[in-house]
């Protein structure tokens, strides 16, 4: 191979690499700026979803002030800090919250820390020795299953040993088999961030709709697009949009729905 041919190949590889990095950067920038990226579910500004995010005369709002746990290293199954702030803000004033997918317990801690002192926060995950009970079905994303099982490595969590531990009810088991009777119609906030396989998102959502109270909020994490381990989240929520007025919160991977208020 001549030097010229080598330079041509190197130039082509550099161009491909630059294009890939540019597209990745643009996608992340659009997400931060709240652009809809062409997704079917419409994007709305935070202030349009909940009054806690409406800026005051100084451009800030004390209603959106939260206790936050910053990310200082790799967090397994973690939300980013903007999303964590939103969870904390929406937890303020809440007395009953539930989470599908404990992972490290970071989101559990932040929700419990910002909820009322008498709040109860339920959170559900598989224990490490329960991985065999994971009930995948035909059509589920295999990469989503692998990602979910990778997060079932914990027996103690971020909230363990803290002042909020008494507010947390930790459940271990497969979410499809979870008995939601004690939570029916009680929850101010339900956060769905367990397995991202289609059948699990569907099952967790059905339970969330039974658990959320009138005027309460259901949130789904990882609405990213039609590729990768979260593609079933994208597919399911796009289908759910036909029957429920879902919105994506600007600058996040969170889709939200507020249950109709009782008349």
Backbone as CSV, one residue per row, in Angstrom:
resi,resn,N_x,N_y,N_z,CA_x,CA_y,CA_z,C_x,C_y,C_z
1,UNK,0.849,-1.193,0.000,0.000,0.000,0.000,0.891,1.252,0.000
2,UNK,0.569,2.166,-0.881,1.362,3.391,-0.975,1.020,4.333,0.179
3,UNK,1.911,5.297,0.388,1.667,6.290,1.433,0.399,7.074,1.144
4,UNK,0.172,7.372,-0.155,-1.024,8.122,-0.539,-2.296,7.357,-0.187
5,UNK,-2.288,6.050,-0.512,-3.468,5.232,-0.182,-3.684,5.191,1.329
6,UNK,-2.590,5.084,2.070,-2.707,5.066,3.530,-3.297,6.349,4.072
7,UNK,-2.869,7.475,3.498,-3.401,8.764,3.939,-4.882,8.903,3.610
8,UNK,-5.257,8.381,2.438,-6.670,8.429,2.033,-7.524,7.624,3.013
9,UNK,-7.046,6.424,3.375,-7.790,5.569,4.309,-7.890,6.228,5.681
10,UNK,-6.768,6.784,6.147,-6.781,7.469,7.441,-7.731,8.660,7.435
11,UNK,-7.736,9.385,6.298,-8.645,10.524,6.183,-10.096,10.095,6.215
12,UNK,-10.387,8.983,5.525,-11.762,8.476,5.520,-12.193,8.034,6.909
13,UNK,-11.301,7.337,7.618,-11.620,6.892,8.969,-11.818,8.078,9.906
14,UNK,-10.984,9.098,9.745,-11.125,10.292,10.574,-12.455,10.988,10.306
15,UNK,-12.859,11.026,9.031,-14.134,11.661,8.670,-15.311,10.905,9.278
16,UNK,-15.256,9.569,9.211,-16.330,8.749,9.778,-16.407,8.941,11.286
17,UNK,-15.239,8.938,11.937,-15.204,9.127,13.379,-15.748,10.493,13.774
18,UNK,-15.338,11.529,13.034,-15.824,12.885,13.322,-17.332,12.965,13.147
19,UNK,-17.852,12.359,12.073,-19.292,12.402,11.817,-20.066,11.707,12.932
20,UNK,-19.546,10.557,13.387,-20.218,9.826,14.463,-20.215,10.639,15.753
21,UNK,-19.070,11.256,16.064,-18.989,12.071,17.269,-19.898,13.289,17.190
22,UNK,-19.968,13.886,15.993,-20.824,15.054,15.807,-22.289,14.695,16.011
23,UNK,-22.714,13.566,15.426,-24.112,13.148,15.567,-24.442,12.832,17.018
24,UNK,-23.490,12.178,17.710,-23.706,11.872,19.121,-23.799,13.153,19.944
25,UNK,-22.917,14.100,19.669,-22.931,15.372,20.394,-24.221,16.137,20.114
26,UNK,-24.636,16.152,18.842,-25.862,16.874,18.493,-27.067,16.263,19.191
27,UNK,-27.100,14.927,19.257,-28.216,14.260,19.921,-28.269,14.627,21.402
28,UNK,-27.099,14.622,22.052,-27.065,14.974,23.470,-27.422,16.440,23.682
29,UNK,-26.949,17.301,22.792,-27.260,18.722,22.898,-28.752,18.957,22.726
30,UNK,-29.371,18.299,21.756,-30.806,18.432,21.551,-31.568,17.979,22.791
31,UNK,-31.082,16.894,23.419,-31.742,16.407,24.617,-31.679,17.454,25.719
32,UNK,-30.514,18.051,25.914,-30.336,19.064,26.953,-31.193,20.289,26.668
33,UNK,-31.284,20.671,25.407,-32.046,21.857,25.037,-33.550,21.589,24.961
34,UNK,-33.920,20.306,25.083,-35.341,20.000,25.069,-35.913,19.817,23.682
35,UNK,-35.070,19.704,22.671,-35.591,19.455,21.332,-36.225,18.076,21.281
36,UNK,-37.228,17.883,20.435,-37.974,16.623,20.467,-37.327,15.516,19.660
37,UNK,-36.278,15.788,18.886,-35.551,14.774,18.130,-36.448,13.993,17.181
38,UNK,-37.612,14.524,16.897,-38.529,13.815,16.019,-39.278,12.695,16.702
39,UNK,-39.189,12.583,18.029,-39.892,11.531,18.746,-41.403,11.777,18.695
40,UNK,-42.195,10.707,18.658,-43.655,10.880,18.600,-44.254,11.553,19.826
41,UNK,-43.697,11.287,21.005,-44.239,11.894,22.217,-43.748,13.337,22.316
42,UNK,-44.658,14.291,22.453,-44.245,15.702,22.447,-43.455,16.089,23.688
43,UNK,-42.547,17.025,23.506,-41.733,17.547,24.598,-42.366,18.818,25.152
44,UNK,-42.386,18.930,26.479,-42.867,20.169,27.086,-41.842,20.661,28.095
45,UNK,-41.840,21.960,28.325,-40.969,22.545,29.336,-41.433,22.106,30.722
46,UNK,-40.500,22.029,31.651,-40.843,21.598,33.003,-41.918,22.485,33.624
47,UNK,-41.820,23.791,33.383,-42.778,24.714,33.987,-44.194,24.499,33.469
48,UNK,-44.313,23.862,32.298,-45.634,23.571,31.750,-46.218,22.296,32.339
49,UNK,-45.346,21.472,32.922,-45.825,20.211,33.492,-46.228,20.360,34.950
50,UNK,-45.472,21.147,35.702,-45.765,21.264,37.131,-45.372,22.657,37.616
51,UNK,-46.208,23.278,38.436,-45.933,24.654,38.890,-44.681,24.788,39.740
52,UNK,-44.169,23.679,40.275,-42.942,23.758,41.063,-41.757,24.241,40.235
53,UNK,-41.866,24.100,38.918,-40.753,24.466,38.041,-40.934,25.832,37.384
54,UNK,-41.941,26.559,37.801,-42.149,27.917,37.274,-41.174,28.862,37.975
55,UNK,-40.321,29.563,37.237,-39.340,30.448,37.877,-40.011,31.644,38.530
56,UNK,-39.471,32.074,39.648,-39.976,33.257,40.321,-39.352,34.523,39.751
57,UNK,-39.530,35.653,40.412,-39.022,36.932,39.888,-37.504,37.002,39.790
58,UNK,-36.809,36.114,40.503,-35.346,36.085,40.443,-34.827,34.977,39.522
59,UNK,-35.756,34.327,38.826,-35.360,33.276,37.892,-35.196,31.910,38.516
60,UNK,-35.484,31.797,39.808,-35.392,30.520,40.504,-36.706,30.267,41.238
61,UNK,-36.838,29.067,41.807,-38.024,28.740,42.584,-37.632,27.883,43.766
62,UNK,-37.968,28.324,44.962,-37.678,27.532,46.156,-38.505,26.254,46.180
63,UNK,-39.605,26.229,45.430,-40.413,25.018,45.347,-39.664,23.889,44.639
64,UNK,-38.664,24.243,43.853,-37.891,23.245,43.110,-36.562,22.924,43.783
65,UNK,-36.368,23.478,44.992,-35.146,23.190,45.738,-35.224,21.782,46.311
66,UNK,-34.142,21.003,46.177,-34.162,19.618,46.646,-32.858,19.234,47.337
67,UNK,-32.915,18.135,48.094,-31.724,17.440,48.547,-31.274,16.561,47.396
68,UNK,-30.047,16.743,46.945,-29.569,16.032,45.760,-28.324,15.223,46.100
69,UNK,-28.201,14.067,45.477,-27.038,13.204,45.668,-26.255,13.177,44.356
70,UNK,-25.169,13.949,44.250,-24.465,14.083,42.973,-23.766,12.792,42.555
71,UNK,-23.609,12.654,41.258,-22.936,11.492,40.692,-21.440,11.783,40.622
72,UNK,-20.647,11.024,41.377,-19.206,11.245,41.445,-18.417,10.120,40.766
73,UNK,-19.108,9.150,40.269,-18.495,8.023,39.569,-19.574,7.295,38.803
74,UNK,-19.236,6.139,38.265,-20.244,5.383,37.515,-21.312,4.864,38.470
75,UNK,-22.573,5.188,38.154,-23.701,4.738,38.956,-24.470,3.700,38.150
76,UNK,-24.581,2.501,38.662,-25.278,1.428,37.964,-26.757,1.783,37.842
77,UNK,-27.258,1.775,36.600,-28.669,2.042,36.373,-29.096,3.439,36.768
78,UNK,-28.168,4.388,36.748,-28.456,5.709,37.287,-29.163,6.661,36.331
79,UNK,-29.910,7.592,36.901,-30.435,8.728,36.163,-29.378,9.820,36.226
80,UNK,-29.464,10.801,35.320,-28.505,11.896,35.408,-28.978,12.912,36.449
81,UNK,-28.154,13.911,36.712,-28.450,14.810,37.826,-29.678,15.685,37.574
82,UNK,-29.921,16.055,36.333,-31.133,16.825,36.032,-32.378,15.990,36.318
83,UNK,-32.326,14.742,35.885,-33.464,13.847,36.106,-33.655,13.561,37.593
84,UNK,-32.547,13.428,38.316,-32.626,13.182,39.756,-33.221,14.391,40.471
85,UNK,-32.832,15.576,40.033,-33.408,16.804,40.598,-34.922,16.832,40.381
86,UNK,-35.365,16.462,39.191,-36.798,16.462,38.882,-37.531,15.476,39.785
87,UNK,-36.963,14.281,39.969,-37.569,13.295,40.866,-37.684,13.853,42.284
88,UNK,-36.610,14.506,42.743,-36.633,15.081,44.076,-37.677,16.171,44.221
89,UNK,-37.788,17.020,43.202,-38.764,18.120,43.255,-40.194,17.593,43.251
90,UNK,-40.451,16.580,42.430,-41.806,16.024,42.362,-42.145,15.205,43.607
91,UNK,-41.100,14.782,44.333,-41.339,14.044,45.575,-41.717,14.967,46.729
92,UNK,-41.423,16.262,46.610,-41.724,17.197,47.691,-43.234,17.236,47.945
93,UNK,-43.594,17.049,49.190,-45.003,17.048,49.552,-45.674,15.702,49.390
94,UNK,-44.992,14.738,48.774,-45.576,13.415,48.551,-45.507,12.583,49.826
95,UNK,-46.527,11.763,50.043,-46.558,10.896,51.224,-46.493,9.414,50.850
96,UNK,-46.673,9.129,49.566,-46.630,7.734,49.121,-46.004,7.694,47.737
97,UNK,-44.889,6.970,47.620,-44.166,6.884,46.353,-43.771,5.434,46.109
98,UNK,-43.647,5.081,44.841,-43.224,3.714,44.513,-42.298,3.750,43.306
99,UNK,-41.326,2.819,43.329,-40.309,2.776,42.286,-40.116,1.339,41.806
100,UNK,-40.228,1.143,40.508,-39.884,-0.134,39.896,-38.428,-0.068,39.441
101,UNK,-37.556,-0.809,40.120,-36.144,-0.810,39.760,-35.304,-0.043,40.766
102,UNK,-34.840,-0.717,41.811,-34.076,-0.042,42.862,-32.656,0.288,42.430
103,UNK,-31.998,-0.658,41.725,-30.582,-0.520,41.357,-29.760,-0.221,42.615
104,UNK,-29.057,0.910,42.649,-28.226,1.235,43.813,-29.016,1.850,44.962
105,UNK,-30.262,2.239,44.706,-31.053,2.918,45.729,-30.819,4.413,45.785
106,UNK,-30.120,4.948,44.801,-29.855,6.398,44.780,-31.144,7.191,44.580
107,UNK,-31.959,6.788,43.618,-33.222,7.503,43.403,-34.169,7.285,44.581
108,UNK,-34.125,6.085,45.164,-34.941,5.811,46.351,-34.598,6.798,47.458
109,UNK,-33.304,6.967,47.695,-32.846,7.876,48.745,-33.312,9.305,48.483
110,UNK,-33.121,9.781,47.262,-33.468,11.171,46.953,-34.972,11.402,47.068
111,UNK,-35.778,10.453,46.609,-37.225,10.615,46.749,-37.629,10.618,48.218
112,UNK,-37.067,9.691,49.003,-37.401,9.635,50.427,-36.907,10.875,51.157
113,UNK,-35.761,11.377,50.776,-35.153,12.550,51.426,-35.980,13.801,51.194
114,UNK,-36.642,13.878,50.059,-37.391,15.086,49.707,-38.886,14.985,49.979
115,UNK,-39.381,13.776,50.214,-40.801,13.600,50.528,-41.071,14.063,51.958
116,UNK,-42.319,14.002,52.371,-42.684,14.410,53.722,-42.056,13.460,54.747
117,UNK,-41.841,13.920,55.981,-41.201,13.077,56.992,-41.953,11.775,57.274
118,UNK,-43.273,11.771,57.042,-44.061,10.566,57.306,-44.319,9.767,56.027
119,UNK,-43.574,10.070,54.967,-43.788,9.394,53.685,-43.330,7.942,53.737
120,UNK,-43.897,7.148,52.839,-43.445,5.781,52.641,-43.058,5.632,51.170
121,UNK,-41.890,5.049,50.953,-41.377,4.860,49.594,-41.175,3.367,49.361
122,UNK,-41.947,2.803,48.451,-41.766,1.407,48.085,-40.815,1.299,46.909
123,UNK,-39.963,0.304,46.922,-39.035,0.108,45.816,-38.815,-1.382,45.615
124,UNK,-38.699,-1.793,44.366,-38.725,-3.210,44.008,-37.572,-3.570,43.092
125,UNK,-36.904,-4.678,43.396,-35.834,-5.180,42.551,-35.691,-6.682,42.762
126,UNK,-35.039,-7.340,41.839,-34.642,-8.722,42.050,-33.433,-8.763,42.971
127,UNK,-33.402,-9.726,43.874,-32.197,-9.969,44.660,-31.211,-10.753,43.797
128,UNK,-29.929,-10.689,44.105,-28.938,-11.396,43.283,-29.251,-12.876,43.091
129,UNK,-29.809,-13.524,44.127,-30.088,-14.951,44.023,-31.417,-15.257,43.323
130,UNK,-32.125,-14.205,42.871,-33.414,-14.398,42.225,-33.375,-14.230,40.708
131,UNK,-32.196,-14.138,40.131,-32.109,-13.846,38.699,-32.805,-14.902,37.847
132,UNK,-32.887,-16.132,38.344,-33.523,-17.203,37.571,-35.025,-16.983,37.425
133,UNK,-35.598,-16.125,38.260,-37.040,-15.876,38.183,-37.402,-14.816,37.150
134,UNK,-36.397,-14.210,36.530,-36.659,-13.199,35.496,-37.449,-13.846,34.358
135,UNK,-38.620,-13.305,34.058,-39.572,-13.959,33.156,-39.634,-13.278,31.793
136,UNK,-38.601,-13.471,31.006,-38.585,-12.906,29.657,-39.541,-13.678,28.751
137,UNK,-40.115,-12.986,27.770,-41.013,-13.640,26.806,-40.546,-13.312,25.396
138,UNK,-41.105,-14.026,24.439,-40.748,-13.802,23.042,-41.034,-12.358,22.657
139,UNK,-40.082,-11.754,21.968,-40.239,-10.374,21.532,-39.562,-9.367,22.431
140,UNK,-39.200,-9.773,23.662,-38.487,-8.875,24.563,-37.052,-8.654,24.072
141,UNK,-36.541,-7.461,24.311,-35.155,-7.152,23.972,-34.204,-7.948,24.862
142,UNK,-33.270,-8.685,24.235,-32.294,-9.441,25.018,-31.309,-8.523,25.722
143,UNK,-30.940,-7.446,25.061,-30.005,-6.516,25.697,-30.644,-5.846,26.906
144,UNK,-31.954,-5.635,26.846,-32.654,-5.068,28.002,-32.630,-6.046,29.167
145,UNK,-32.794,-7.324,28.871,-32.749,-8.346,29.920,-31.375,-8.395,30.564
146,UNK,-30.333,-8.361,29.749,-28.968,-8.384,30.278,-28.701,-7.169,31.162
147,UNK,-29.175,-6.013,30.716,-28.970,-4.789,31.492,-29.705,-4.858,32.828
148,UNK,-30.925,-5.395,32.809,-31.709,-5.501,34.042,-31.037,-6.437,35.044
149,UNK,-30.555,-7.571,34.567,-29.922,-8.536,35.460,-28.589,-8.016,35.994
150,UNK,-27.942,-7.141,35.222,-26.688,-6.538,35.686,-26.921,-5.634,36.879
151,UNK,-28.133,-5.103,37.015,-28.450,-4.188,38.104,-28.938,-4.904,39.364
152,UNK,-29.116,-6.233,39.281,-29.645,-6.969,40.430,-28.508,-7.542,41.265
153,UNK,-27.524,-6.734,41.547,-26.329,-7.197,42.267,-26.281,-6.736,43.713
154,UNK,-27.297,-5.973,44.152,-27.199,-5.312,45.451,-28.134,-5.926,46.492
155,UNK,-27.642,-5.989,47.705,-28.426,-6.405,48.861,-28.568,-5.264,49.862
156,UNK,-27.640,-4.325,49.820,-27.748,-3.083,50.582,-27.682,-1.943,49.579
157,UNK,-28.177,-0.776,50.006,-28.392,0.302,49.048,-27.911,1.645,49.605
158,UNK,-27.944,2.650,48.760,-27.503,3.981,49.161,-28.225,4.445,50.423
159,UNK,-29.510,4.163,50.524,-30.283,4.634,51.664,-30.038,3.815,52.936
160,UNK,-29.403,2.641,52.803,-29.195,1.755,53.952,-28.381,2.456,55.041
161,UNK,-28.893,2.430,56.254,-28.199,3.044,57.379,-28.369,4.541,57.486
162,UNK,-29.173,5.135,56.602,-29.396,6.579,56.661,-30.683,6.880,57.423
163,UNK,-30.934,8.153,57.641,-32.124,8.557,58.390,-33.422,8.271,57.640
164,UNK,-33.356,8.030,56.325,-34.578,7.779,55.561,-34.887,6.295,55.429
165,UNK,-34.017,5.440,55.918,-34.232,4.003,55.723,-35.578,3.551,56.291
166,UNK,-36.004,4.162,57.379,-37.267,3.759,58.007,-38.472,4.093,57.132
167,UNK,-38.283,4.982,56.167,-39.387,5.354,55.273,-39.489,4.419,54.062
168,UNK,-38.482,3.597,53.878,-38.394,2.775,52.667,-38.891,1.361,52.930
169,UNK,-39.723,0.876,52.045,-40.121,-0.528,52.051,-39.456,-1.197,50.853
170,UNK,-38.450,-1.989,51.135,-37.697,-2.650,50.070,-38.309,-4.010,49.771
171,UNK,-38.690,-4.194,48.499,-39.234,-5.473,48.046,-38.223,-6.147,47.123
172,UNK,-38.107,-7.470,47.280,-37.274,-8.262,46.400,-38.161,-9.255,45.658
173,UNK,-37.998,-9.307,44.351,-38.781,-10.249,43.559,-38.993,-9.736,42.155
174,UNK,-39.570,-10.577,41.332,-39.864,-10.214,39.953,-41.082,-9.295,39.918
175,UNK,-40.984,-8.199,39.200,-42.075,-7.213,39.236,-43.371,-7.745,38.636
176,UNK,-43.281,-8.722,37.732,-44.504,-9.297,37.163,-45.313,-10.043,38.220
177,UNK,-44.613,-10.572,39.217,-45.279,-11.339,40.267,-45.596,-10.481,41.498
178,UNK,-45.234,-9.209,41.466,-45.423,-8.355,42.634,-46.903,-8.112,42.909
179,UNK,-47.291,-8.277,44.149,-48.665,-8.030,44.580,-48.789,-6.563,44.991
180,UNK,-49.509,-5.798,44.190,-49.608,-4.357,44.420,-50.802,-3.956,45.277
181,UNK,-51.453,-4.917,45.917,-52.691,-4.647,46.659,-52.544,-3.517,47.668
182,UNK,-51.449,-3.532,48.434,-51.266,-2.525,49.494,-51.033,-1.118,48.958
183,UNK,-50.815,-0.993,47.656,-50.471,0.300,47.074,-51.567,0.868,46.166
184,UNK,-52.649,0.149,46.025,-53.677,0.546,45.064,-54.252,1.928,45.363
185,UNK,-54.183,2.809,44.370,-54.784,4.128,44.471,-54.175,5.034,45.518
186,UNK,-52.936,4.744,45.968,-52.340,5.507,47.068,-51.208,6.429,46.646
187,UNK,-50.565,6.164,45.537,-49.274,6.790,45.243,-49.382,8.178,44.616
188,UNK,-48.643,9.108,45.207,-48.509,10.436,44.609,-47.586,10.389,43.394
189,UNK,-46.603,9.479,43.442,-45.600,9.394,42.386,-45.176,7.942,42.214
190,UNK,-45.155,7.479,40.956,-44.639,6.153,40.622,-43.566,6.328,39.550
191,UNK,-42.401,5.758,39.804,-41.270,5.876,38.884,-40.945,4.497,38.326
192,UNK,-41.014,4.362,37.002,-40.783,3.080,36.337,-39.404,3.091,35.685
193,UNK,-38.496,2.314,36.272,-37.133,2.239,35.752,-36.544,0.859,36.053
194,UNK,-37.373,-0.177,35.873,-36.923,-1.543,36.067,-36.396,-2.113,34.763
195,UNK,-36.750,-3.355,34.476,-36.339,-3.940,33.201,-36.940,-3.144,32.048
196,UNK,-36.136,-2.924,31.015,-36.609,-2.189,29.852,-37.099,-3.102,28.735
197,UNK,-37.308,-4.378,29.056,-37.911,-5.299,28.094,-39.401,-5.001,27.980
198,UNK,-39.952,-5.180,26.798,-41.324,-4.753,26.503,-42.335,-5.314,27.504
199,UNK,-42.283,-6.629,27.751,-43.300,-7.244,28.611,-43.215,-6.710,30.038
200,UNK,-42.023,-6.338,30.480,-41.878,-5.785,31.828,-42.379,-4.346,31.896
201,UNK,-42.075,-3.561,30.904,-42.584,-2.179,30.898,-44.108,-2.201,30.889
202,UNK,-44.656,-3.086,30.095,-46.117,-3.208,30.031,-46.695,-3.608,31.385
203,UNK,-46.110,-4.624,32.020,-46.598,-5.083,33.314,-46.427,-4.013,34.395
204,UNK,-45.259,-3.390,34.441,-45.011,-2.353,35.448,-45.954,-1.174,35.262
205,UNK,-46.238,-0.834,34.006,-47.141,0.285,33.729,-48.559,-0.042,34.171
206,UNK,-49.015,-1.252,33.903,-50.358,-1.649,34.338,-50.486,-1.542,35.854
207,UNK,-49.452,-1.963,36.561,-49.470,-1.846,38.018,-49.431,-0.379,38.448
208,UNK,-48.583,0.412,37.791,-48.471,1.829,38.134,-49.802,2.545,37.986
209,UNK,-50.552,2.230,36.940,-51.850,2.871,36.735,-52.840,2.494,37.836
210,UNK,-52.684,1.319,38.401,-53.547,0.931,39.521,-53.090,1.568,40.833
211,UNK,-51.795,1.804,40.933,-51.229,2.309,42.183,-51.335,3.820,42.339
212,UNK,-51.287,4.551,41.239,-51.279,6.011,41.320,-52.655,6.525,41.729
213,UNK,-52.659,7.546,42.539,-53.928,8.107,42.974,-54.392,9.209,42.019
214,UNK,-55.581,9.684,42.200,-56.117,10.769,41.390,-55.203,11.986,41.485
215,UNK,-54.782,12.511,40.339,-53.894,13.660,40.307,-52.435,13.324,40.501
216,UNK,-52.126,12.041,40.732,-50.743,11.618,40.914,-49.994,11.511,39.594
217,UNK,-48.709,11.207,39.675,-47.830,11.239,38.504,-47.155,9.888,38.313
218,UNK,-47.098,9.455,37.055,-46.314,8.282,36.676,-45.187,8.757,35.760
219,UNK,-43.967,8.313,36.044,-42.794,8.662,35.244,-42.136,7.397,34.711
220,UNK,-41.704,7.434,33.457,-40.932,6.355,32.853,-39.555,6.893,32.480
221,UNK,-38.514,6.132,32.771,-37.164,6.561,32.423,-36.685,5.872,31.155
222,UNK,-35.725,6.505,30.484,-34.999,5.949,29.330,-35.807,5.904,28.042
223,UNK,-36.569,6.956,27.790,-37.193,7.133,26.476,-36.140,7.781,25.581
224,UNK,-35.403,6.934,24.850,-34.230,7.407,24.112,-34.355,7.315,22.602
225,UNK,-34.996,6.272,22.112,-35.050,6.066,20.675,-35.191,4.591,20.359
226,UNK,-35.123,4.275,19.087,-35.471,2.934,18.619,-34.291,1.972,18.564
227,UNK,-33.178,2.327,19.180,-32.016,1.450,19.164,-31.530,1.171,20.582
228,UNK,-30.728,0.119,20.702,-30.096,-0.183,21.981,-31.014,-0.876,22.964
229,UNK,-30.550,-0.957,24.206,-31.254,-1.724,25.233,-32.550,-1.069,25.691
230,UNK,-32.795,0.179,25.289,-34.023,0.871,25.715,-35.055,0.976,24.598
231,UNK,-34.837,0.261,23.501,-35.743,0.412,22.356,-37.172,-0.043,22.672
232,UNK,-37.326,-1.020,23.591,-38.675,-1.459,23.954,-39.422,-0.380,24.744
233,UNK,-38.685,0.437,25.509,-39.307,1.565,26.203,-39.895,2.525,25.174
234,UNK,-39.109,2.823,24.177,-39.537,3.728,23.105,-40.772,3.180,22.397
235,UNK,-40.735,1.901,22.057,-41.861,1.281,21.334,-43.117,1.257,22.187
236,UNK,-42.985,0.824,23.430,-44.166,0.716,24.283,-44.802,2.073,24.546
237,UNK,-43.988,3.066,24.888,-44.550,4.373,25.217,-45.165,5.051,24.004
238,UNK,-44.573,4.854,22.847,-45.183,5.404,21.631,-46.549,4.789,21.381
239,UNK,-46.714,3.513,21.697,-48.013,2.864,21.558,-48.986,3.354,22.634
240,UNK,-48.485,3.520,23.848,-49.336,3.970,24.954,-49.869,5.376,24.723
241,UNK,-49.134,6.159,23.986,-49.530,7.536,23.693,-50.899,7.605,23.003
242,UNK,-51.303,6.529,22.351,-52.597,6.518,21.663,-53.768,6.589,22.640
243,UNK,-53.560,6.158,23.881,-54.643,6.145,24.863,-54.389,7.043,26.073
244,UNK,-53.142,7.533,26.228,-52.816,8.377,27.369,-52.013,9.592,26.884
245,UNK,-52.330,10.778,27.369,-51.626,12.001,26.924,-50.243,12.112,27.565
246,UNK,-49.290,11.345,27.052,-47.935,11.350,27.583,-47.163,12.565,27.089
247,UNK,-46.184,12.981,27.883,-45.286,14.070,27.472,-43.863,13.694,27.873
248,UNK,-42.894,14.178,27.113,-41.491,14.037,27.513,-41.045,15.343,28.153
249,UNK,-40.421,15.226,29.313,-39.960,16.416,30.030,-38.679,16.926,29.384
250,UNK,-38.666,18.177,29.030,-37.566,18.769,28.268,-36.227,18.550,28.955
251,UNK,-35.244,18.195,28.135,-33.896,18.017,28.641,-33.678,16.720,29.383
252,UNK,-34.600,15.768,29.246,-34.491,14.510,29.980,-34.852,13.335,29.078
253,UNK,-34.690,12.148,29.661,-35.159,10.905,29.032,-36.407,10.406,29.738
254,UNK,-37.112,11.322,30.402,-38.284,10.969,31.200,-39.573,11.293,30.449
255,UNK,-40.482,10.325,30.417,-41.834,10.535,29.919,-42.761,10.562,31.133
256,UNK,-43.749,11.444,31.114,-44.598,11.648,32.270,-46.072,11.604,31.893
257,UNK,-46.872,11.217,32.867,-48.335,11.223,32.731,-48.928,11.558,34.088
258,UNK,-49.886,12.454,34.099,-50.581,12.797,35.342,-51.970,12.206,35.300
259,UNK,-52.315,11.452,36.326,-53.639,10.835,36.402,-54.692,11.922,36.527
260,UNK,-55.813,11.770,35.859,-56.874,12.782,35.957,-57.295,13.010,37.402
261,UNK,-57.532,14.261,37.747,-57.981,14.594,39.097,-59.439,14.189,39.268
262,UNK,-59.784,13.775,40.458,-61.150,13.391,40.744,-62.046,14.609,40.672
263,UNK,-63.216,14.413,40.139,-64.164,15.528,40.025,-64.832,15.805,41.368
